[in-house]
Amino acid sequence: MELTTAPTNKPTRFSLQNRRLRSSSSVGIASSSRFRLAREDPILSCGINTLTSLYHRTTPSRTHVKPHLSSTSYQSTLSWSPPGTLEATKHSTKTLIESSLQESLQYSISGYSSHSASYHPQNIKVNKPNDQASRWSSSAHDQSQYITLRLEKPAVLRSILFGKFHRDHVCNLKEFKIFGGLDPNDLTELLHHKLKNDAVPETFELRYSHDELVFPVQYIKIAPLSTFGTNFNYSIWYIELNGVQEESIVSRIRKEFENYKETETIRLCLKHLRQRNLMDVFHVLKSRTNVELEHPLLSELHQYLVQDGNFEAAEQILIQANSSNIFELFSTHADYRPTWKRINVTNQEKNIPCPRGGHQMCIDEKEGKIYLLGGWSGKCDMSDFWYYNIRENRWHLLSFNTKRDGGPGPRSCHKICFDPVTKSIFVLGQYSEGQQESADSNIKPDFYRYFIDFNLWKKISTDTSKEGGPDLVYDQQMCINSMAGVLYVFGGRATSIDSISHHYSGLFSYEITANKWTLLRRDNDTMSPLSAERLPQSHNQPVNRMPLKSRVGHSMVMDTMHQKLFIFAGQRLKEHLSDLHTYSIEHDRVTQITQDYSKDSGPEPGFMQRATVDVNRQEIYVLSGSVSSQSNSAVESKLWVYNMRANQWKKVYQSETSDIVETWNKKLVIEPSPRFAHQFVYDNTTKVHYLFGGNPGGPEGSTERLGDFWELRLTKIGPEDVFRRCVFMTRVHKLQELCNVASDQHNQNNKHPNTNASINNETCNDTLYALDYLRTHVQPLVNHGDKEEVRLFRELCTKLLFAEKILPGERESNEELHESNSDHFSDDLYSSRSQLFANLLEYFPCRMKEPLGNLASLSGFGWK
């Protein structure tokens, strides 16, 4: 982006404001009223007292070197860290902890909320799984219950083990939180998780570092949140703590941690001083401690922007930041911006798929075609077969009745899967509940394959259950590893051919070339039947492996990069699930990522949502369907993104729900209505999602189905747009100051109408300068797709063009303040520029910026 150089003939009053501002921060310490204010500031006094205490306790010998910013140093800004933060030793310390031998840590009971009868907290120190009385039981069921444990000496706590009763129990702890720290009154959350209601002990890894900085603990607080029986008191049977307690290691970690706290306290004091424009005290503290508040690049930006009001020099700093790719990190981690667009196809003859739900779609990315098969119209199952040509924006009917063409019969709630290697589509399953006693009772678990190039259907199997595959299933999930030539099918409601009983299907693989089915997991099994058969006869101990609970209406996607299946959500009996598991194809192993992602800022429990995956980005996209809360179930339209690398959920879109038909008729122009039983496919090449049809969730028995077709694009702000936005914000602020200068002069002239012509001419020049700056420097940077930027631009235009009507009332109080107290006027200006600086900091990496938090919360350091 090219930047136009700003004119240099700045108005006199505009320069005068900056001179006043600079002079107010350069008064000598001995006579400075601001220095006296610093001593009287209770928050600053708290910070200074904390610093004094830290110095007396640690008195470290530091050899800080002040970074020198040269024209070539910008390239290393992302790896910079403030001297004193021990960034160079953090990684080695964490590596040391990870390689150190863990030991069982001895503890005592430091405190507790309550206990009932003889169920004292001391009981959790002894593991007696068959003893009903060997447990702690609270005397109440509320969120104030807790146990606090104290280690004999500080340690790095790595894990906690929960022992259990020999069978399930209504008082068993279900959900809990763990906190830890060196001070029982200042604890950090280490874990939030759930236990299973069984007899198997469970071990959980605990958080022991922040941003690679390892921290020691001596106090551990266990806070129960729920039990398996409603309103029953909490019970904990046994606790074992494990970690690293070797004195030399823990001593080193404590020293680094104390140094970190000291440096962060100094930086928080520096931040506080600069925010209040106590720059004389700021420089004294910085000089005495040699601690840097932030990267020198940002210090320069603050000097030019806030202290000097030199907006042109500030822009040069932004230019250098952009050329050093500093904004790249913000762009990478920025939220997606969803854009829905309704697809109006070019079929003049209206030959398009009718509304439906429970249908299936898959996409051929290379050819740009989306295939659609079957579904429920609201009255009957269908067997029509279509493809949508993305480039032509046109639907094509391949078959009105696939059964007549040798393909599958009418069906819904089935699954189809596209194989790009063989250019074929696989079809498995169909809704069958309640059809066993119908006239068409001969429904079997058939299996079909469609060859696209030959427009040919082939029945692979009449009955997959007789060939080692699944029974007749519906609402299962199916995906393909095309390079290995293997299909994976998991879950779904299964109907046995020999009876009318229902059960949940397990996890199967199907080798395409060999035409071979393999059962990988039965429902709730911990290993495949084949692996169980290979165990030695003397193997009497239970295998500690994660079971895989089958379900319906769930999601399953494949990460071909790491050869893993991701399985989550769905419904089992009346329970809506919110767990997340992976299945490693290479190791035949199930791993539970989370038992309840709704507790980790993820989606609500639900089913019939639709999921897609972008393997290169390592992201899963989930469009919600029917969700469940404690009070009821509802149909919602939310889009979530799950980052597989970071194990992090983020909601990027939510449609406003409404029961008013007229409202939705208006909104349908810009976004789809909430639904379930829809289809959602993703084009990895163009990064576009496509949504068709679904059930709007009307009254029970409603036959209404949807037939609207949408595309969804998820975009992020690019580094260049981040740069443009920063420059735009800077120029807007300068223009606002120019407007205020012109307005103040205009008001002065109105108060003194007999002023001479030279002053009137200066007023005119101020306004013309501001108008010229608006036209040549602000207007070219306005993003007209951003409503807020457009609104702000129009507001500035109005203030300049109609200053005499709008601004006098707004500026009257400031003018009076200016006349009575020039220092207060400078404080106003400093505050507004400081806010601009804070807004710009949002786009810079955290390692470059001033610390989070403030002196009012010294114990938290912004990372609790």
Salt bridges, closest charged atoms under 4 A:
ASP41 OD2 - HIS272 NE2 2.76
ASP41 OD2 - ARG276 NH1 2.44
GLU87 OE1 - LYS90 NZ 3.18
GLU87 OE2 - ARG847 NH1 2.46
GLU175 OE2 - HIS192 NE2 2.59
GLU175 OE1 - LYS599 NZ 3.55
ASP186 OD1 - LYS864 NZ 2.90
GLU189 OE1 - LYS177 NZ 3.69
ASP198 OD1 - LYS164 NZ 2.77
GLU202 OE2 - LYS164 NZ 2.54
GLU202 OE1 - LYS196 NZ 3.71
ASP211 OD1 - ARG847 NH2 3.57
GLU212 OE1 - HIS91 ND1 3.83
GLU212 OE1 - LYS94 NZ 3.93
GLU256 OE2 - ARG252 NE 3.28
GLU258 OE1 - ARG57 NH2 3.21
GLU258 OE2 - LYS261 NZ 3.74
GLU262 OE2 - ARG62 NH1 3.02
GLU264 OE2 - ARG267 NH1 2.90
GLU292 OE1 - LYS286 NZ 3.64
GLU294 OE2 - ARG274 NH1 2.45
GLU312 OE2 - LYS734 NZ 2.47
GLU315 OE2 - ARG731 NE 2.68
ASP335 OD1 - LYS650 NZ 2.88
GLU349 OE2 - ARG394 NH2 2.92
GLU367 OE2 - LYS423 NZ 3.82
ASP384 OD2 - ARG356 NH2 2.72
GLU392 OE1 - HIS396 NE2 2.91
ASP446 OD2 - ARG411 NH2 3.15
ASP453 OD1 - LYS423 NZ 3.56
ASP471 OD2 - HIS503 NE2 3.40
ASP523 OD2 - ARG572 NH2 2.81
ASP525 OD2 - ARG522 NH1 3.93
ASP559 OD2 - HIS562 ND1 2.73
ASP579 OD2 - ARG551 NH2 2.86
ASP579 OD2 - HIS581 ND1 3.55
ASP588 OD1 - ARG521 NH1 2.91
ASP596 OD2 - LYS194 NZ 2.94
GLU604 OE2 - LYS638 NZ 2.59
ASP614 OD2 - ARG617 NE 3.98
ASP614 OD2 - LYS687 NZ 2.71
GLU636 OE1 - LYS638 NZ 3.00
GLU671 OE2 - LYS667 NZ 2.77
ASP708 OD1 - ARG675 NH1 2.76
GLU711 OE2 - ARG713 NE 3.12
ASP721 OD1 - ARG724 NE 2.75
GLU737 OE2 - HIS733 NE2 3.08
GLU737 OE2 - ARG833 NE 2.78
ASP744 OD2 - ARG811 NH2 3.22
ASP772 OD1 - ARG775 NH2 2.89
GLU788 OE2 - ARG791 NH2 2.52
GLU789 OE2 - ARG724 NH2 2.95
GLU795 OE1 - ARG791 NH1 3.05
GLU810 OE1 - LYS799 NZ 3.75
ASP827 OD1 - ARG34 NH2 3.31
GLU850 OE1 - ARG274 NH2 3.11
